[in-house]
Each structure stands twice: as structure tokens, then as C-alpha cells.
Amino acid sequence: MPADKRPPASDNLNGWRPDDGPSLGDALVELADAELTIEGRLPWSSNLTFLVSVGTGPLRAVYKPARGEQELWDFPGGLYRREVAAYALSEVLGWGLVPPTVARDDGPFGAGSLQLFVEADYRQHYFTLFESGAFDNQLRAICVFDVVANNADRKSGHVLRSGDGRLWGIDHGLCFHSDPKLRTVMWDFAGDEVPESRLADLEGLALELPDQVARLLTQPEQHDLLDRIRALLDTGTFPEPEGGRPPYPWPLV
């Protein structure tokens, strides 16, 4: 079976680890420039998604080509650019929530996003992490991020815990829509005050978006992202679910 149709070997899914991997900065350079080789498809994704090896080293990445995206009635094409925009937003905020992600025009199946494949404990997800009580600060940061990014697909399994206890948010293709689209499992914080440190970070973006974010979004999307940032700064609280649209994604995990 060709590599573009078979899943990667389940006993060999080692990802990036902070203790013995390259720095995140070095990994970002590799993602942008190194040769890519398909190892197999990731079958649990709704769009065509591939695990690829990066260069000759141990790095792996998740490759989402534009040509493998399913057409959606409520989202324009080019979801992979939203993956890159989510990483850029996380970085300009200084929160480091999203694994290094780049756009590549020369992928095995053409243009798409390439995200560092991080090693994680896949038995853990948002629900288990929230119930443990040990990750409150990191989970609230992800929740703030989702509110301003207008994440329409924060499933529980889209929150990963790496071996060093760091949490990562993944799968951000359904973000930054101009219409209200927030669908998330993270409603446990609804009505709570947003941590002051997170609001202080957002204040730096309230007037103008940095180019590394703005260039990935349309003008209306930029405008509405700024509006969401300002609205959260005004209220200072996590929003409640709004009526008229489903507040939860499906499946939940």
C-alpha cells in the first residue's frame, strides 16, 4: 500500500521531546526548509493529514495539504493558513500554546501547513487535565486564546500534555472566522475573570495586529479579531455560551 494511503506504524510514533530534541527555534528552521518524506496518513483526521519525517534527523511533523481539505459550507478554503495564523498569534502573545507551525508551498502534495509533531500522553486530554486540578493556569490560557481566535472546534483531544507537563493546543484550522463560531468543550471557566496577566498581553494587540498574524488573515478577519480582543478586555471575563448556535463541537473528544 502506498505511503499516502497507509497509516504510520503505531509502534513508531515518537515525537519531539524537550529533553532530547532540538530547540523549538531550531525545529522551526527545519520545518521551513528541510526535505519532507511521507510516513503515512493520520486516519483519525477529517481532512487528509500526513505524518512526515523532516530532513535526515529525528523530527516529525503533521502535514495538512490544502488539496486534502474537505469543502465546508461555512468556512472558506485554505484552512491550513489558519493553522499557521494560530501559531503566529500564540507566539506574538508570548504564550507558546501551539507547536511550531509553518506554511510550505513545496510539500509532497503541494501547499499546506507543517506542524511539529510533539510527543504526548494521549491518554490525557482536556477533561482529564481539568479534573486533575493541576493545569488550571495553562488551560485558562488556552481558553482565552480560543475566545479571541474564535475557535470553532476545540475538542478535548485537541489539548495535549507533553512529558514535561507542558500543554499544547492543536488543530486550529477552524479559527478566525468573521462570524461568531466559538465551539469548545472548555466552558468550565465561563463567567470567571480572565487572569490579569493574559489581559495585559492582549492589550499589546488591541490597536494593531503584528504583520506575522495580519498577513495570514483577510481584512474582515483582522478587523473581527481585533474586535474580539477589545471585547474581552472590556468585559474581563470568560464568555458564556450564546444561544442560537451549538456551543460544543462533536465529537467531544
KOLTOR-652306 format. One record per residue: residue number from 0; residue in three letters; x, y negated, z negated of N, C-alpha, C, CB in turn. Coordinates in steps of 0.1 Angstrom, whole numbers, plus 5000, padded with zeros to 4 digits. Glycine has a CB too. Example, Ala and Ser with C-alpha at 12.3 -4.5 7.8 and 13.67 -1.06 7.14 Angstrom:
% residues 2
pos_code_n.u_n.v_n.w_ca.u_ca.v_ca.w_c.u_c.v_c.w_cb.u_cb.v_cb.w
0_ALA_5132_5057_4922_5123_5045_4922_5132_5033_4922_5113_5045_4910
1_SER_5128_5022_4929_5137_5011_4929_5129_5000_4921_5141_5006_4943
***
This chain:
% residues 253
pos_code_n.u_n.v_n.w_ca.u_ca.v_ca.w_c.u_c.v_c.w_cb.u_cb.v_cb.w
0_MET_5008_5012_5000_5000_5000_5000_5009_4988_5000_4990_5000_4988
1_PRO_5006_4978_5009_5015_4966_5009_5014_4958_4996_5011_4957_5021
2_ALA_5024_4950_4994_5025_4943_4981_5014_4932_4979_5038_4936_4980
3_ASP_5009_4927_4990_4998_4917_4989_4985_4923_4986_4997_4909_5002
4_LYS_4984_4937_4985_4971_4943_4981_4972_4952_4969_4967_4952_4993
5_ARG_4984_4954_4964_4985_4963_4952_4988_4954_4939_4996_4973_4954
6_PRO_4984_4959_4928_4987_4951_4915_5001_4954_4912_4978_4955_4904
7_PRO_5008_4945_4904_5021_4948_4899_5021_4959_4889_5027_4935_4893
8_ALA_5032_4966_4887_5033_4977_4878_5030_4972_4863_5047_4983_4878
9_SER_5020_4978_4857_5016_4973_4844_5026_4975_4833_5003_4980_4839
10_ASP_5036_4984_4835_5047_4986_4825_5059_4977_4827_5051_5000_4825
11_ASN_5058_4967_4837_5069_4959_4840_5065_4944_4842_5076_4964_4853
12_LEU_5057_4939_4833_5051_4926_4834_5058_4916_4824_5036_4926_4832
13_ASN_5071_4917_4823_5078_4908_4815_5078_4894_4820_5093_4913_4813
14_GLY_5075_4885_4811_5075_4871_4815_5086_4863_4808_5062_4865_4812
15_TRP_5086_4850_4810_5096_4841_4804_5094_4841_4789_5094_4826_4809
16_ARG_5105_4841_4782_5105_4840_4767_5115_4830_4763_5109_4854_4761
17_PRO_5112_4822_4752_5121_4811_4749_5134_4816_4743_5114_4803_4739
18_ASP_5135_4828_4737_5147_4833_4731_5158_4837_4740_5144_4844_4721
19_ASP_5154_4842_4752_5164_4847_4761_5162_4843_4776_5165_4862_4761
20_GLY_5153_4834_4778_5151_4828_4791_5158_4815_4793_5136_4826_4794
21_PRO_5158_4810_4805_5164_4797_4808_5155_4786_4801_5165_4794_4823
22_SER_5161_4774_4800_5153_4763_4795_5141_4761_4804_5161_4750_4794
23_LEU_5131_4754_4799_5119_4751_4807_5123_4742_4819_5108_4745_4799
24_GLY_5132_4733_4816_5137_4724_4827_5144_4731_4838_5146_4713_4822
25_ASP_5152_4741_4835_5159_4749_4845_5149_4758_4852_5170_4758_4838
26_ALA_5139_4763_4845_5129_4771_4851_5121_4763_4861_5119_4777_4841
27_LEU_5118_4750_4858_5111_4742_4867_5119_4740_4880_5108_4728_4861
28_VAL_5132_4738_4879_5140_4737_4891_5139_4749_4900_5155_4733_4887
29_GLU_5140_4761_4893_5139_4773_4900_5126_4775_4907_5142_4785_4891
30_LEU_5115_4771_4901_5102_4772_4907_5101_4764_4919_5091_4768_4897
31_ALA_5107_4752_4919_5106_4743_4930_5114_4747_4942_5110_4729_4926
32_ASP_5125_4754_4940_5135_4756_4951_5138_4771_4955_5147_4750_4948
33_ALA_5136_4780_4946_5142_4794_4948_5133_4802_4957_5143_4801_4934
34_GLU_5138_4812_4963_5131_4821_4972_5121_4829_4963_5140_4831_4979
35_LEU_5109_4832_4970_5098_4839_4963_5096_4852_4969_5085_4830_4963
36_THR_5094_4862_4961_5091_4876_4966_5079_4881_4959_5103_4885_4964
37_ILE_5069_4885_4966_5057_4890_4960_5059_4904_4954_5046_4892_4971
38_GLU_5055_4905_4941_5055_4918_4934_5042_4925_4935_5059_4916_4920
39_GLY_5031_4917_4935_5018_4923_4936_5007_4913_4933_5017_4935_4927
40_ARG_4994_4917_4935_4983_4909_4932_4979_4910_4917_4971_4913_4941
41_LEU_4974_4899_4912_4968_4899_4898_4953_4901_4900_4971_4886_4890
42_PRO_4948_4914_4898_4935_4917_4902_4924_4911_4894_4933_4932_4902
43_TRP_4927_4906_4882_4916_4900_4873_4913_4886_4877_4921_4901_4859
44_SER_4919_4880_4887_4916_4866_4891_4905_4866_4902_4929_4860_4897
45_SER_4897_4856_4901_4886_4855_4911_4891_4850_4924_4876_4845_4906
46_ASN_4902_4843_4925_4908_4840_4938_4921_4848_4940_4912_4824_4938
47_LEU_4926_4848_4952_4938_4856_4955_4950_4850_4947_4942_4856_4970
48_THR_4955_4858_4938_4966_4853_4929_4977_4864_4928_4960_4850_4914
49_PHE_4989_4860_4929_5000_4869_4930_5011_4867_4919_5006_4868_4944
50_LEU_5016_4878_4915_5028_4877_4907_5040_4878_4916_5029_4889_4896
51_VAL_5049_4868_4915_5061_4868_4923_5074_4867_4915_5060_4855_4933
52_SER_5084_4872_4920_5097_4870_4914_5103_4858_4920_5107_4883_4916
53_VAL_5111_4850_4912_5116_4837_4916_5132_4839_4917_5112_4826_4906
54_GLY_5137_4837_4929_5151_4838_4931_5156_4852_4928_5159_4828_4923
55_THR_5169_4853_4924_5175_4866_4921_5175_4868_4906_5189_4866_4926
56_GLY_5170_4859_4898_5171_4860_4883_5158_4867_4878_5172_4847_4877
57_PRO_5157_4866_4865_5145_4874_4858_5132_4866_4859_5149_4877_4844
58_LEU_5132_4854_4864_5120_4846_4863_5109_4852_4872_5122_4832_4867
59_ARG_5097_4851_4867_5085_4855_4875_5075_4843_4874_5078_4868_4869
60_ALA_5066_4842_4884_5057_4831_4884_5043_4836_4890_5062_4820_4893
61_VAL_5033_4829_4887_5020_4831_4892_5017_4822_4904_5008_4829_4881
62_TYR_5015_4828_4915_5014_4821_4928_4999_4821_4932_5023_4827_4939
63_LYS_4994_4809_4934_4980_4808_4939_4979_4800_4952_4971_4800_4928
64_PRO_4979_4807_4963_4979_4800_4976_4965_4794_4979_4982_4810_4987
65_ALA_4965_4783_4986_4953_4776_4990_4944_4785_4999_4956_4763_4997
66_ARG_4951_4793_5007_4943_4801_5016_4935_4812_5009_4952_4807_5027
67_GLY_4939_4815_4997_4932_4826_4989_4921_4821_4980_4942_4833_4981
68_GLU_4918_4808_4981_4908_4802_4972_4894_4805_4978_4910_4787_4971
69_GLN_4885_4809_4969_4871_4811_4974_4864_4797_4975_4863_4820_4964
70_GLU_4856_4795_4985_4849_4783_4987_4839_4781_4976_4843_4782_5001
71_LEU_4839_4769_4970_4829_4767_4959_4820_4755_4963_4837_4763_4946
72_TRP_4808_4756_4959_4798_4746_4964_4800_4733_4956_4784_4751_4962
73_ASP_4806_4734_4944_4807_4722_4935_4821_4717_4933_4800_4725_4922
74_PHE_4831_4723_4940_4845_4718_4939_4851_4718_4953_4853_4728_4929
75_PRO_4858_4708_4956_4864_4707_4969_4876_4717_4970_4869_4693_4973
76_GLY_4881_4720_4981_4893_4729_4983_4905_4723_4977_4895_4733_4997
77_GLY_4916_4731_4977_4928_4726_4971_4929_4727_4956_4931_4712_4975
78_LEU_4923_4737_4951_4923_4739_4936_4937_4740_4931_4915_4751_4932
79_TYR_4946_4745_4939_4960_4746_4934_4966_4733_4930_4969_4753_4945
80_ARG_4962_4722_4937_4967_4709_4933_4963_4705_4919_4963_4698_4943
81_ARG_4951_4710_4915_4946_4707_4901_4954_4714_4891_4931_4710_4900
82_GLU_4959_4726_4895_4968_4733_4886_4980_4725_4883_4972_4747_4891
83_VAL_4986_4719_4894_4998_4711_4892_4995_4698_4885_5004_4707_4906
84_ALA_4983_4692_4887_4979_4680_4880_4978_4682_4865_4966_4674_4886
85_ALA_4973_4694_4862_4971_4697_4847_4985_4698_4841_4964_4710_4845
86_TYR_4994_4704_4847_5008_4704_4841_5013_4690_4840_5017_4713_4850
87_ALA_5012_4682_4851_5017_4668_4850_5011_4660_4839_5014_4661_4864
88_LEU_4997_4662_4837_4991_4654_4826_4996_4658_4813_4976_4656_4827
89_SER_4997_4672_4811_5003_4676_4798_5017_4671_4795_5003_4692_4798
90_GLU_5025_4670_4806_5038_4665_4804_5039_4650_4801_5046_4668_4817
91_VAL_5031_4642_4808_5032_4628_4805_5026_4625_4792_5024_4620_4816
92_LEU_5017_4633_4786_5013_4631_4773_5023_4636_4763_5000_4639_4771
93_GLY_5033_4644_4767_5043_4650_4758_5038_4661_4750_5047_4639_4749
94_TRP_5027_4668_4755_5021_4679_4747_5026_4693_4750_5006_4678_4748
95_GLY_5032_4695_4762_5037_4708_4766_5028_4719_4765_5049_4710_4758
96_LEU_5015_4717_4769_5005_4728_4768_5004_4737_4780_4992_4721_4766
97_VAL_5009_4733_4791_5008_4741_4804_5022_4745_4808_5001_4732_4815
98_PRO_5023_4758_4811_5036_4763_4816_5040_4755_4829_5035_4778_4820
99_PRO_5053_4753_4831_5058_4746_4842_5051_4750_4855_5073_4747_4844
100_THR_5046_4741_4863_5038_4744_4875_5042_4734_4886_5023_4743_4872
101_VAL_5045_4739_4898_5048_4731_4909_5040_4735_4921_5063_4733_4913
102_ALA_5039_4726_4931_5033_4729_4944_5044_4733_4953_5025_4717_4949
103_ARG_5042_4744_4961_5051_4748_4971_5044_4749_4984_5057_4762_4967
104_ASP_5049_4743_4995_5044_4744_5008_5049_4757_5015_5047_4732_5016
105_ASP_5059_4763_5010_5066_4774_5017_5064_4787_5010_5081_4771_5018
106_GLY_5053_4789_5003_5051_4802_4997_5048_4813_5007_5039_4801_4988
107_PRO_5048_4825_5002_5046_4837_5011_5034_4836_5019_5047_4849_5004
108_PHE_5023_4829_5014_5011_4828_5021_5007_4813_5023_4999_4835_5014
109_GLY_5018_4805_5024_5016_4791_5026_5015_4782_5013_5004_4788_5034
110_ALA_5009_4770_5015_5009_4761_5004_5001_4767_4992_5003_4748_5008
111_GLY_5006_4764_4980_4999_4768_4968_5006_4763_4956_4998_4783_4968
112_SER_5001_4767_4944_5007_4764_4931_5016_4776_4927_4997_4760_4921
113_LEU_5026_4772_4919_5035_4782_4914_5037_4779_4899_5049_4783_4921
114_GLN_5033_4788_4890_5033_4785_4876_5042_4796_4869_5019_4785_4869
115_LEU_5051_4791_4860_5059_4801_4853_5051_4811_4845_5068_4793_4843
116_PHE_5054_4824_4847_5047_4834_4841_5054_4836_4827_5048_4848_4849
117_VAL_5046_4832_4816_5052_4833_4803_5047_4846_4796_5047_4821_4794
118_GLU_5056_4852_4788_5053_4864_4781_5044_4861_4769_5065_4871_4776
119_ALA_5033_4868_4768_5023_4865_4757_5018_4878_4751_5012_4856_4763
120_ASP_5012_4876_4740_5005_4887_4733_4990_4887_4739_5005_4886_4718
121_TYR_4987_4896_4748_4974_4895_4755_4963_4900_4746_4975_4902_4768
122_ARG_4966_4905_4734_4955_4909_4725_4950_4896_4718_4960_4919_4714
123_GLN_4957_4885_4719_4953_4873_4713_4946_4864_4724_4965_4866_4707
124_HIS_4937_4856_4719_4930_4846_4728_4923_4836_4719_4919_4853_4738
125_TYR_4916_4827_4725_4911_4816_4716_4904_4820_4704_4902_4807_4725
126_PHE_4894_4830_4706_4886_4834_4695_4894_4840_4683_4876_4844_4699
127_THR_4904_4848_4686_4912_4854_4676_4922_4844_4670_4920_4866_4682
128_LEU_4927_4835_4678_4936_4825_4673_4928_4815_4664_4942_4817_4685
129_PHE_4916_4811_4668_4908_4802_4659_4905_4809_4646_4895_4798_4666
130_GLU_4901_4821_4646_4897_4828_4634_4909_4830_4625_4891_4842_4638
131_SER_4921_4831_4630_4933_4832_4621_4935_4820_4613_4945_4835_4630
132_GLY_4931_4808_4617_4933_4796_4610_4947_4791_4610_4929_4798_4596
133_ALA_4956_4797_4618_4970_4793_4618_4974_4784_4630_4979_4805_4618
134_PHE_4964_4781_4638_4968_4774_4651_4959_4761_4653_4967_4783_4663
135_ASP_4954_4756_4642_4944_4745_4643_4950_4733_4651_4940_4741_4629
136_ASN_4962_4729_4648_4967_4717_4655_4969_4719_4670_4980_4713_4648
137_GLN_4974_4731_4674_4976_4733_4688_4963_4735_4695_4985_4746_4689
138_LEU_4953_4742_4689_4940_4744_4695_4933_4730_4697_4932_4753_4687
139_ARG_4934_4721_4687_4928_4708_4689_4934_4701_4700_4929_4700_4676
140_ALA_4947_4702_4702_4954_4695_4713_4949_4700_4726_4969_4697_4712
141_ILE_4947_4714_4728_4941_4719_4740_4927_4714_4742_4942_4735_4740
142_CYS_4919_4713_4731_4906_4709_4732_4905_4694_4737_4899_4710_4719
143_VAL_4914_4685_4732_4915_4672_4737_4918_4671_4751_4925_4664_4728
144_PHE_4928_4679_4755_4932_4680_4769_4921_4683_4778_4944_4690_4770
145_ASP_4913_4693_4774_4902_4698_4782_4891_4687_4784_4896_4710_4777
146_VAL_4889_4679_4773_4879_4669_4774_4883_4658_4785_4877_4662_4760
147_VAL_4895_4654_4784_4900_4643_4793_4902_4649_4807_4913_4637_4788
148_ALA_4906_4662_4808_4908_4668_4822_4895_4673_4828_4918_4679_4821
149_ASN_4884_4673_4820_4871_4677_4824_4872_4692_4829_4866_4668_4836
150_ASN_4877_4700_4820_4879_4714_4824_4866_4722_4824_4889_4721_4813
151_ALA_4863_4727_4836_4851_4734_4838_4852_4749_4836_4845_4732_4852
152_ASP_4863_4754_4830_4865_4768_4830_4875_4772_4819_4870_4774_4843
153_ARG_4873_4767_4806_4882_4771_4795_4876_4784_4789_4883_4760_4785
154_LYS_4880_4795_4794_4877_4808_4788_4886_4811_4776_4877_4819_4798
155_SER_4882_4820_4768_4890_4823_4756_4904_4829_4761_4883_4833_4747
156_GLY_4904_4837_4771_4916_4843_4776_4925_4833_4783_4913_4854_4785
157_HIS_4921_4821_4785_4929_4811_4791_4938_4803_4781_4921_4801_4799
158_VAL_4938_4808_4768_4947_4803_4758_4956_4815_4754_4939_4798_4745
159_LEU_4969_4814_4756_4979_4824_4754_4988_4821_4742_4987_4827_4766
160_ARG_4992_4831_4735_5001_4829_4724_5014_4836_4727_4996_4835_4710
161_SER_5025_4828_4728_5038_4834_4731_5044_4840_4718_5048_4824_4738
162_GLY_5056_4847_4720_5062_4853_4709_5067_4844_4698_5073_4861_4713
163_ASP_5069_4831_4701_5074_4822_4691_5063_4814_4685_5084_4812_4698
164_GLY_5050_4818_4687_5039_4811_4681_5034_4800_4689_5042_4807_4668
165_ARG_5040_4796_4700_5035_4785_4709_5023_4790_4716_5046_4780_4718
166_LEU_5013_4780_4718_5001_4783_4726_5003_4776_4739_4989_4778_4718
167_TRP_4998_4783_4749_4998_4778_4763_4984_4778_4768_5007_4786_4772
168_GLY_4980_4768_4776_4967_4768_4784_4970_4771_4798_4960_4755_4782
169_ILE_4963_4780_4804_4965_4784_4818_4951_4783_4826_4970_4798_4819
170_ASP_4952_4784_4839_4940_4784_4848_4933_4771_4847_4931_4796_4844
171_HIS_4938_4761_4854_4932_4748_4854_4928_4743_4868_4942_4738_4849
172_GLY_4925_4753_4876_4920_4749_4890_4907_4742_4890_4919_4761_4898
173_LEU_4899_4744_4880_4885_4737_4879_4886_4726_4869_4875_4747_4875
174_CYS_4895_4716_4872_4896_4704_4863_4895_4692_4872_4909_4704_4856
175_PHE_4893_4680_4866_4894_4667_4872_4883_4664_4882_4907_4666_4879
176_HIS_4872_4671_4881_4861_4667_4889_4855_4654_4885_4849_4678_4889
177_SER_4850_4646_4894_4844_4633_4891_4831_4634_4883_4842_4625_4903
178_ASP_4823_4645_4885_4811_4647_4877_4814_4654_4864_4801_4655_4885
179_PRO_4806_4652_4854_4808_4659_4841_4807_4674_4843_4798_4654_4830
180_LYS_4817_4681_4840_4817_4696_4842_4822_4704_4830_4826_4699_4854
181_LEU_4824_4698_4819_4831_4704_4808_4824_4717_4804_4832_4695_4796
182_ARG_4830_4729_4806_4826_4742_4802_4837_4748_4794_4821_4751_4814
183_THR_4835_4751_4782_4845_4756_4773_4840_4765_4762_4853_4745_4768
184_VAL_4848_4774_4757_4845_4781_4745_4849_4774_4732_4851_4795_4745
185_MET_4855_4762_4734_4861_4756_4722_4852_4745_4717_4875_4749_4726
186_TRP_4840_4749_4714_4830_4739_4708_4831_4739_4693_4816_4742_4712
187_ASP_4840_4746_4687_4841_4747_4672_4845_4733_4666_4851_4757_4668
188_PHE_4851_4725_4675_4856_4712_4670_4846_4700_4673_4869_4708_4676
189_ALA_4835_4704_4679_4825_4693_4683_4821_4685_4671_4813_4700_4689
190_GLY_4822_4672_4672_4818_4662_4662_4829_4659_4652_4807_4668_4654
191_ASP_4840_4667_4653_4852_4663_4644_4860_4652_4649_4861_4676_4643
192_GLU_4867_4645_4641_4876_4634_4645_4888_4640_4653_4880_4626_4633
193_VAL_4891_4633_4664_4903_4637_4671_4915_4632_4663_4903_4630_4686
194_PRO_4925_4641_4662_4937_4637_4655_4943_4623_4660_4948_4648_4655
195_GLU_4947_4615_4650_4952_4602_4654_4964_4602_4663_4955_4593_4642
196_SER_4973_4612_4661_4985_4613_4670_4981_4616_4684_4994_4624_4664
197_ARG_4970_4623_4686_4966_4626_4700_4960_4614_4706_4956_4638_4700
198_LEU_4952_4606_4699_4947_4594_4704_4958_4584_4707_4937_4588_4694
199_ALA_4968_4583_4699_4979_4574_4702_4986_4578_4715_4989_4575_4690
200_ASP_4987_4591_4718_4993_4595_4730_4984_4591_4742_4996_4610_4730
201_LEU_4971_4592_4741_4962_4589_4751_4962_4574_4754_4948_4593_4748
202_GLU_4964_4566_4744_4964_4551_4746_4974_4547_4757_4967_4544_4733
203_GLY_4985_4554_4758_4995_4551_4768_4991_4553_4782_5007_4559_4765
204_LEU_4980_4560_4784_4975_4563_4797_4962_4555_4800_4973_4578_4799
205_ALA_4957_4548_4791_4943_4542_4792_4942_4531_4802_4939_4537_4779
206_LEU_4953_4525_4806_4953_4514_4816_4956_4519_4830_4962_4503_4812
207_GLU_4966_4528_4831_4970_4532_4844_4976_4546_4843_4980_4522_4850
208_LEU_4973_4555_4853_4979_4568_4853_4993_4568_4859_4970_4578_4861
209_PRO_5002_4575_4853_5015_4577_4859_5014_4583_4873_5025_4585_4851
210_ASP_5024_4580_4882_5023_4584_4896_5023_4599_4897_5035_4579_4904
211_GLN_5030_4606_4888_5031_4621_4889_5017_4628_4887_5041_4627_4879
212_VAL_5008_4620_4880_4994_4625_4879_4985_4620_4890_4988_4622_4865
213_ALA_4986_4607_4893_4977_4600_4902_4979_4605_4916_4980_4585_4902
214_ARG_4991_4609_4920_4993_4613_4934_4986_4626_4937_5008_4614_4937
215_LEU_4982_4634_4927_4976_4647_4929_4961_4646_4929_4981_4656_4918
216_LEU_4955_4634_4926_4941_4633_4925_4936_4622_4935_4937_4629_4910
217_THR_4923_4623_4938_4917_4613_4947_4914_4600_4938_4904_4618_4953
218_GLN_4912_4589_4945_4909_4577_4938_4897_4578_4928_4906_4566_4947
219_PRO_4886_4584_4932_4875_4586_4923_4879_4595_4911_4863_4592_4930
220_GLU_4887_4605_4914_4891_4614_4903_4900_4607_4893_4898_4626_4908
221_GLN_4909_4598_4898_4917_4590_4890_4909_4581_4881_4927_4582_4898
222_HIS_4899_4574_4887_4891_4565_4880_4883_4572_4869_4881_4558_4890
223_ASP_4878_4584_4872_4870_4590_4862_4878_4597_4851_4861_4601_4868
224_LEU_4891_4600_4854_4900_4605_4844_4903_4594_4834_4913_4610_4850
225_LEU_4905_4582_4839_4907_4570_4830_4895_4567_4822_4911_4558_4838
226_ASP_4883_4569_4828_4871_4566_4820_4869_4576_4809_4859_4567_4830
227_ARG_4873_4589_4811_4872_4599_4801_4882_4596_4789_4874_4613_4806
228_ILE_4894_4592_4793_4904_4588_4783_4898_4577_4774_4917_4585_4789
229_ARG_4893_4567_4781_4888_4555_4773_4876_4558_4765_4885_4544_4783
230_ALA_4868_4567_4770_4856_4571_4762_4860_4578_4749_4846_4579_4771
231_LEU_4870_4587_4751_4874_4595_4739_4881_4585_4729_4884_4606_4743
232_LEU_4888_4576_4734_4895_4566_4725_4884_4558_4718_4904_4557_4733
233_ASP_4873_4555_4725_4862_4547_4719_4855_4554_4708_4852_4542_4729
234_THR_4852_4567_4710_4844_4575_4700_4854_4580_4689_4837_4586_4707
235_GLY_4865_4585_4693_4875_4591_4684_4870_4604_4679_4876_4582_4672
236_THR_4860_4610_4685_4855_4623_4681_4854_4633_4692_4841_4622_4673
237_PHE_4855_4646_4689_4853_4656_4700_4838_4656_4704_4857_4670_4695
238_PRO_4835_4657_4717_4821_4656_4721_4813_4668_4717_4820_4654_4736
239_GLU_4800_4666_4717_4790_4677_4715_4786_4682_4729_4778_4673_4707
240_PRO_4781_4694_4730_4776_4699_4743_4765_4690_4748_4772_4713_4743
241_GLU_4765_4687_4761_4755_4679_4767_4744_4688_4773_4760_4670_4778
242_GLY_4731_4683_4772_4721_4691_4778_4721_4690_4793_4707_4686_4773
243_GLY_4714_4699_4799_4712_4699_4814_4723_4707_4822_4713_4685_4818
244_ARG_4733_4712_4815_4743_4720_4822_4749_4730_4812_4754_4711_4828
245_PRO_4753_4742_4817_4758_4752_4808_4771_4747_4801_4761_4765_4816
246_PRO_4771_4748_4788_4783_4743_4781_4794_4754_4780_4780_4739_4767
247_TYR_4791_4767_4783_4801_4777_4782_4804_4783_4796_4795_4788_4772
248_PRO_4816_4787_4798_4820_4794_4810_4815_4809_4809_4835_4794_4813
249_TRP_4816_4816_4820_4813_4830_4820_4822_4838_4829_4798_4833_4824
250_PRO_4828_4849_4824_4827_4855_4811_4834_4846_4801_4832_4869_4811
251_LEU_4831_4848_4788_4836_4840_4777_4851_4843_4776_4829_4842_4764
252_VAL_4856_4855_4778_4870_4858_4776_4876_4860_4790_4871_4871_4768
***
